[in-house]
Amino acid sequence: MFVTRRDVPPTNNVCERLLRPSVIFRKVTNGFRSVWGCAVYADICSVMATGALQGLHALEAIRSCLAGRSVLNPA
């Protein structure tokens, strides 16, 4: 895709950098003890990362989701 579109990067370094904190957390804590805990952690990380891309602090992004508002349109 990057050959025909200039806006697509030729590597997936951005994705790997975004995944790195979760991988390190998993290694340091020796994994998750429940499927529920793993799912909650993944959801919270996703909300915080999306909020950061939209210019929101982590707490603002989480509050927005808990209030039923989209993190993509926090207004």
C-alpha positions as CSV (number, residue, x, y, z in Angstrom):
1,M,0.0,0.0,0.0
2,F,2.8,2.5,0.8
3,V,4.1,2.2,-2.8
4,T,0.9,3.7,-4.2
5,R,0.0,6.0,-1.3
6,R,2.5,8.5,0.1
7,D,0.6,9.0,3.4
8,V,1.1,5.3,4.4
9,P,4.4,4.6,6.2
10,P,6.5,1.7,4.9
11,T,6.9,0.1,8.3
12,N,4.7,-0.7,11.3
13,N,7.0,1.0,13.8
14,V,4.2,3.2,15.1
15,C,2.0,0.2,15.9
16,E,4.9,-1.6,17.6
17,R,5.7,1.4,19.7
18,L,2.1,1.7,20.8
19,L,2.0,-2.0,21.9
20,R,5.3,-1.9,23.8
21,P,4.0,-0.5,27.1
22,S,1.4,-3.3,27.2
23,V,4.0,-6.0,26.5
24,I,6.3,-4.6,29.2
25,F,3.4,-4.5,31.7
26,R,2.5,-8.1,30.9
27,K,6.1,-9.2,31.4
28,V,6.7,-7.3,34.6
29,T,3.4,-8.4,36.2
30,N,3.8,-12.0,34.9
31,G,0.6,-11.9,33.0
32,F,-3.0,-11.5,33.9
33,R,-4.8,-13.8,36.3
34,S,-8.2,-13.5,34.7
35,V,-9.7,-12.9,31.3
36,W,-11.8,-10.1,32.8
37,G,-8.7,-8.3,34.0
38,C,-7.0,-8.6,30.7
39,A,-10.1,-7.3,28.9
40,V,-10.4,-4.3,31.2
41,Y,-6.7,-3.4,30.9
42,A,-7.0,-3.6,27.1
43,D,-10.1,-1.4,27.1
44,I,-8.6,1.2,29.3
45,C,-5.3,1.3,27.3
46,S,-7.3,1.7,24.1
47,V,-9.4,4.6,25.5
48,M,-6.3,6.3,26.8
49,A,-4.4,5.9,23.6
50,T,-7.3,7.2,21.5
51,G,-7.8,10.1,23.9
52,A,-4.1,11.0,23.6
53,L,-4.4,11.0,19.8
54,Q,-7.3,13.4,20.2
55,G,-5.4,15.7,22.6
56,L,-7.1,14.5,25.8
57,H,-5.5,13.5,29.1
58,A,-6.0,9.9,30.2
59,L,-8.5,10.8,32.9
60,E,-10.5,13.0,30.6
61,A,-10.8,10.2,28.0
62,I,-11.9,7.7,30.7
63,R,-14.5,10.2,32.1
64,S,-15.8,10.8,28.6
65,C,-16.3,7.1,28.0
66,L,-17.9,6.5,31.4
67,A,-20.3,9.4,30.7
68,G,-21.3,7.7,27.4
69,R,-19.6,10.2,25.1
70,S,-17.2,9.3,22.3
71,V,-13.5,9.9,22.9
72,L,-13.2,10.7,19.2
73,N,-15.6,13.7,19.6
74,P,-15.2,14.8,23.2
75,A,-17.3,17.9,22.9
